[in-house]
């Protein structure tokens, strides 16, 4: 397996690679975290600890499928750690003693200023390298904790100030996506003393309804409730929030640990290119196990080798400036689809989607089962290429609109 140097310094702490367990069921005890670190993860964010001890439901997970593809999205009703605070502190202390070169991040959640300050002090005393403040769990059974707090910038700032009183460690404020504007609580956390931002936590969801029993999923003694949605389906939401933070004057310089639907090295690289320096993973570990870190390391190493990049930090934020306001996009041309007739399997999917969901710009020869593009109707939306099952439709001729001059177009 090709291994480039993927080390990176994040908030003053050196990571051997950017890949971390996120605070979740995948980092719930010493044994799990130990196995993960042995597998190659650069560090762990231990499952959130607090004075509150969770009493969990059963079952507590559900999934969203599409065309029999499992785990398109994943619903989780677990709260913070169900072990006692003493057990969790002992587990984290032992992890740091046994793996001194790995990074231990202690996720904490209090119910008031005193608890936040005390928790910050306790995890500092057991040797954590960093703290992550969980302002974002969407399924807590108390409104004094979780995403209800993360939606209130004043509370976020006040609790960050309490954490800073309890510790001199660098700390992340973990943001909720269940809000329209993430900049305000993120900025408030920085004003309160946070060193960086972790985002996103899960999205409030109802993942499905049992049609026979007419109850939401998962069913807990005849009922269900709204709770956190994660997995591949939330990645676009995460990337959008991260870009928003990295382009706002108030938060653009904040270090970010990216979270949200990372399954492959390509997913991970997308987060890096939008400004993340470390990456946290849960749902794909729950599906495939800790071993996925090997593919993450190998894939990213091969990409860097191919692009002749020696330092991971040289990739951080490279795509930020290439996402611009909609009003600034070039609207002066149309690029027509080009169908490779040799590769076309004559299924007609492009014709159906263009007619029923597009602009009726693809003609269908029933006798020969052949399609062709009518450029007088085509607007260049490329719905046809997206639905093509064999990807034989590419970008072809470019036509410039009205008085637009011919120029080089990057596609």
Residue, then its C-alpha position, 0 to 999 in steps of 0.5 A: x500500500x502506497x503511504x505518502x506523508x499525510x501528517x498535518x498540524x491542526x490547532x497546534x497538534x501534530x496528527x500522523x494522518x487526518x483521519x479520526x473516529x468521530x464522537x459516536x458509537x464507533x468510539x465508545x470504549x477503550x477496546x474499540x478505540x484501541x482497535x481503531x488506532x491499531x488499524x491506522x486512524x490518526x486519532x479518535x474523538x472519544x464518544x461524548x462524556x458528561x455528568x448526564x448518563x444516557x438511558x437508550x432505547x431499543x432498537x435505535x437505528x434505521x436506514x434509508x435505501x434506494x433501489x436496494x442500495x443500503x445505507x444511503x442514509x442512516x438514522x441514529x437515536x443514541x445520545x452521549x456515552x452510557x458509561x459512567x463519567x469515571x469509566x470514560x475518563x479511565x478509558x481515555x487516560x489508558x488510551x493516551x498512556x498506551x498510544x502516546x503518539x496518537x491524538x486523543x480528543x475528548x468530546x464533552x457535553x454539560x448542562x450548565x456552565x459549571x458542568x462544562x468547566x468541570x468536564x474541561x478540567x477533568x479531561x485535561x487532567x487525564x491527558x487529552x490532547x484536545x477537547x471537542x464541545x458537543x453543541x449539536x447532538x439532535x436527539x438529547x432528552x433534555x433541551x439543556x443539551x445538544x442541538x438546542x444549545x447549538x442553535x443559540x449563539x449566546x449559550x454557545x459563547x457562554x459555555x465556550x467561556x466556561x470550557x476555557x476557564x477549565x482548560x488551556x487545551x485547544x478545543x473545537x466547537x461542534x456545530x449543528x446543521x439544524x440551523x439556517x446560518x451556522x456562521x453566527x454560533x460558530x463565530x460566537x464559539x470563537x469569541x468564547x475561546x474555541x480554537x476551531x470548528x467541527x462540523x457537521x453533526x447529524x441532521x434532524x430526520x424521520x427516515x421512514x414510516x412503516x406502512x403496515x403499522x403506520x409508525x416512524x422508524x425505528x419503532x420503539x414500543x409503537x412510537x418513534x421520534x425525530x433524530x439524527x441522520x448521517x451517511x453519504x446523503x448528508x455530505x452535500x449539506x456538510x460541504x455547503x456549511x463548510x464552504x460558508x464558514x470558510x468564505x465568511x469574514x467572521x469565520x474564514x480563518x477558523x480551523x475546521x475538522x470536517x464531518x458528514x458522509x465521508x466513505x471514500x478517499x474521494x469524499x475525504x479529499x473533497x472536504x480537504x479541498x474546501x478547507x478542512x484539515x482533519x476529517x471525522x468518520x462514523x457511519x461508514x465505519x459502522x457499515x464496513x469497520x475500522x479497516x476503511x482507513x487503509x483505503x482512505x490512506x492509500x487513495x489519498x496517497x496515490x492522488x498526491x503522488x499523481x499530482x506531485x504533492x508532498x504535503x497534505x496542507x498544500x491541498x487544504x482549501x484549494x477549491x474554496x475560490x471555485x465556488x462562487x455566487x450564482x449571479x457570478x456564473x458564466x451564463x453566456x453559452x450552452x454545451x450540448x450533450x454528445x452521445x457515443x452511439x457505439x457505447x449506447x445500449x439503447x435503453x431510452x432512459x435519456x429520452x424518457x428523462x428529457x421528455x418527462x423532466x427536461x425539455x423534450x430535446x431528445x428524439x427516440x427512433x422506436x424501430x431502431x431504438x436510437x436517440x438523437x439530440x435536437x439542438x433547437x430544443x436542448x438547453x444543455x442541462x445534461x440531465x440525460x448524461x446523469x441518468x445514462x446507466x453506461x455513461x455514454x453521454x459527454x459534453x460536446x459542442x459549445x454554442x455561445x448565446x446571442x452576442x457572447x464572443x467565442x472564448x475558452x470554456x473550462x468544463 
